[in-house]
Amino acid sequence: MSSRLLRSLFYCALLSLPWAVTGVEQHIFDAPPPQSPGILRRFSPKNSKSLAEVLSIAQAHDLDIWQIGTDSTPHVDIYSPPSSTRLPDVLLSTPHSLSNISVPTLRLQRELKGDWGLESLENSTFHAEYHTHEEVSAFVHALARAHPDKVALRHIGHSGEGREMLGMKISAPPKLEGPSAQKLGFVVLGPQHAREWIATSTALYLAHALLANASEPHSLSYLLEVYDFHIIPSPNPDGYVYTWEGDRFWYKNRQIVGPGAKCTGIDMNRNWGAHWKPHAKHPLLHFEDDDDVSSENDTDSGLKKKKKSKKEPADPCSHWYPGHRAFEAPEVTNLANYLTAVQGVGKGAKGGVVAFVELRSYGQMLAAPYSYKCDRLPKDAEDQREALHGAARAGSAMYGTSFATGSLCELLYRAPGNLLDYVYSTAGVKYAYSAFLRDTGTYGFALPPAWIRPVGEETAGVVAYLGRFVAKQRGIEL
């Protein structure tokens, strides 16, 4: 029997023990040796042609592209792990800045902490570090036990590898009477991309803040007078587990995409049924569908597009692989079904889901629809942008963190099959946003744990503002 299998069996046996969240003995394992840092490089080309060249080289060498920005400061962030081979000379000779990224050695064993002090938001130790999938689930169950009158567990469905997708409905009896007593729905979704740990941690912080005593700083409990919150902290559980056990910066889910496929996983955020397209390469480099093709002078994305290109089969090895069809990822189907269920009374009704925030990293951006086109505005764009600008100011008020605002397409690039477009266009949620949390590229997806609480606090400010804004639109003061 291999040593890896033995470790796996031991870990599974350990997790099966009936340990509670409080009052349990700690199990401490030897810490792994420190790992040499990876390097995050930012290339900031002066024009769109140079940006396309950097992207083309990066994809040709299968490099890990962390972020592409096409707004006022075009850039490409490329991560090199400690074990990687030398970057192509053409990239090394291209002007760029760099940061050392500290990455913990992945391991199955870790200290299982027993008492996080969840009775207090301000004094809890839970928000001081990142947590495994098992600890995330333990936290959710602990909140449900501590607040049985306010927290109802929601079983969203199962992932491709059979893990439970766990959510929470956090609510309280309405204080208003009559027609205004109809509670409104507010959905907060954690990251679809597995490596965005800060987004999962922030979803958990927001859940804790909603249940915190009203006298505590950063408590959001007053929002429960008007809203039922639906929080799903880890919508990609398989990918999240893999970032702890296999590849810290894994991006997609862990779905087997076909017999004999040499790569695994679907980009969940390109698998939704709103304007889904079979793109497998980055959209700044490749346009293969008729309605994505226009004249050479069309610069939706800041790059000239091909008039026509031969359609190519989707590449399952691409970061941006959208699947063979929309809703192919079971996690996406489960989320869509759940959103339909909580929408309840449907579009345009007095109740139902009226606000949606998807938590992501990184970039410090607050984005509204659309993602699939940059030259098309939603009919609700004026109201959406008004709320967005106010939310950005509220997020900045705590620590001075700046947030760019705009449509998702404007801030990043065109991406068909995006969740945000589905939530707005298909599910009918007017105030639907993607919130990209800290930072702007110093640490990227490896944001230090010391930032978890500050990010949670400033994101609570964003959610609070949106909650007040939407309520005020309906004549309710909070």
Buried (B, 14 or more C-beta within 10 A) or exposed (E): EEEEEEEEEEBEEBEEEEBEBBEBEEBEEEEEEEBEBBBBBBBBBEEBEBBBBBBBBBBEEEBBBBBBBBBEEBBBBBBBBEEEEEBBEEBEEBEBEEBEBEBBEBBBBBEBBBBBEBEEBEEBEBBEEBBBBBBBBBBBBBBBEBBEEBBBEBEBBBBBBEBEBBBBBBBBEBEEEEEBEBBBBBBBBBBBBBBBBBBBBBBBBBBBBBBBEEEBEBBBBBBBBBBBBBBBBBBBBBBBBBBBBEBBBBBBBBBEBEEEEEEBBBBBBBBBBBBBBBBBBBBBBBBBEEEBBBEEEEBBBBBBBBEEEEEEEBBBBBBBBBBBEBBBBBBBBBBBEBBEEBBEEEEEEEBBBBBBBBBBBBBBBBBBBBBBBBEEBBEBBEBBBEBBBBBBBBBBEBEEBEBBBBBBBBBBBBBBBBBBBBBBBBBBBBBBBBBBBBBBBBBBBBBEBEBBBBBBBBBBBBBBBBBBBBBEBEEBEB
